[in-house]
Amino acid sequence: ALPIPGLQEKPYAPRRERPGLPVAVLRDGRHVICAPYDCIVRTKELEDAVRSYRADFPSQPTTLMCSGRVMPDAREILDVAGITILERARAASHGTVSPGL
């Protein structure tokens, strides 16, 4: 099973209106932010990016897919913003997403 139901059906299109990380929008309206980082820590840049994102999309269900880990200090910022975190996400060779275990 995939960590994000329906993702294998290609129900998304990249959003390009926002600068920064790619955001996919699923058919049900959920956002998936793709973050190809080994480690995400709390920085002013992260705080500003989350604040800006939530200003534009205050209650949009959102998942951050990180290829590495999210440190507890950064997790706190994302949790408060209501952003679900999927760590160690990897693209599988057949075009689906693996939890990267």
Stockholm file with secondary structure:
# STOCKHOLM 1.0

chainA/1-101         ALPIPGLQEKPYAPRRERPGLPVAVLRDGRHVICAPYDCIVRTKELEDAVRSYRADFPSQPTTLMCSGRVMPDAREILDVAGITILERARAASHGTVSPGL
#=GR chainA/1-101 SS CCSSTTGGGCCCEEECSSSSSCEEECTTSCEEEEECCSEECCCHHHHHHHHHHHHHSTTCCEEEEESSEECHHHHHHHHHTTEEEECSCEECTTSSEECCC
#=GC SS_cons         CCSSTTGGGCCCEEECSSSSSCEEECTTSCEEEEECCSEECCCHHHHHHHHHHHHHSTTCCEEEEESSEECHHHHHHHHHTTEEEECSCEECTTSSEECCC
//
